């Protein structure tokens, strides 16, 4: 019984090492740009353009058809409203956000898809 347990532990160790090597190899392919199926997901970051003090446009570039949801939260992490929730195709999209109903204060946008989540703080004066 002890010998069988040691064999099982050895098999699990080898499996874990092989899995780790595979994951590292796939990440290296993505970093080197060799993985043709690598997908980059949108983030808000520096892609928010303010048209004026109450209207923003968030630019998102998608490499696959994706369901996106964009919401506005207050500084206490309470969801104030959903701005959009729909499917977008491949390419560049400009998501228009009307913030005119927001009182002065600190808020953040949250952009969510099935594979990522990104947020960006902003302030209304």
SVG drawing of the C-alpha trace seen along z (x, -y; Angstrom):
<svg xmlns="http://www.w3.org/2000/svg" viewBox="-30 -71 39 73">
<polyline fill="none" stroke="black" stroke-width="0.4" points="0.0,0.0 2.8,-2.4 4.6,-1.7 1.3,-2.4 0.9,-5.7 4.4,-6.8 3.8,-5.9 0.6,-8.0 2.5,-10.9 5.2,-10.6 2.6,-10.6 0.9,-13.6 4.2,-15.5 5.1,-14.7 1.6,-15.8 1.9,-19.1 5.3,-19.8 4.1,-19.0 1.1,-21.2 3.2,-24.1 5.6,-23.8 2.7,-23.8 1.2,-27.0 4.5,-28.8 5.1,-27.8 1.6,-29.2 2.3,-32.4 5.7,-32.7 4.0,-32.3 1.6,-35.1 4.4,-37.4 6.4,-36.7 3.4,-37.3 3.6,-33.8 0.2,-32.6 -2.2,-33.4 -5.2,-32.8 -4.1,-35.3 -6.9,-37.7 -6.4,-41.1 -9.4,-42.4 -10.4,-46.0 -9.4,-48.1 -10.6,-51.5 -7.3,-53.1 -6.3,-56.0 -9.2,-55.4 -11.6,-57.8 -12.1,-61.0 -14.2,-63.7 -16.3,-65.6 -17.2,-68.1 -17.4,-68.0 -20.5,-65.7 -20.0,-63.5 -17.4,-60.9 -16.5,-58.5 -14.8,-55.3 -12.9,-53.7 -12.7,-49.9 -11.0,-47.7 -12.3,-44.1 -10.6,-41.2 -13.6,-39.0 -17.4,-39.4 -18.0,-40.2 -20.8,-41.0 -19.9,-44.2 -21.5,-45.8 -20.6,-49.3 -21.7,-50.6 -21.2,-53.7 -20.4,-53.3 -20.0,-55.9 -17.0,-56.1 -18.8,-53.8 -18.9,-51.0 -22.6,-51.3 -23.8,-50.7 -25.7,-53.9 -26.7,-52.7 -25.9,-50.4 -24.9,-52.5 -25.0,-49.7 -25.2,-45.9 -24.9,-44.5 -22.9,-42.5 -20.2,-44.3 -18.4,-43.0 -14.8,-43.0 -13.1,-46.4 -13.0,-49.8 -16.1,-51.0 -16.8,-54.4 -19.1,-54.0 -20.8,-57.3 -21.5,-58.0 -23.8,-60.7 -22.8,-61.8 -25.0,-64.9 -27.3,-63.4 -24.4,-62.9 -23.9,-65.2 -20.4,-66.6 -18.2,-63.8 -15.9,-60.9 -17.2,-57.9 -15.8,-55.1 -16.7,-53.3 -16.6,-49.5 -16.3,-47.7 -17.0,-44.0 -17.0,-41.1 -17.1,-37.4 -13.3,-37.3 -12.2,-40.6 -13.0,-43.5 -11.6,-47.0 -12.4,-50.2 -11.5,-53.9 -12.1,-56.6 -13.3,-60.0 -14.5,-63.1 -17.5,-65.4 -16.8,-69.0"/>
</svg>
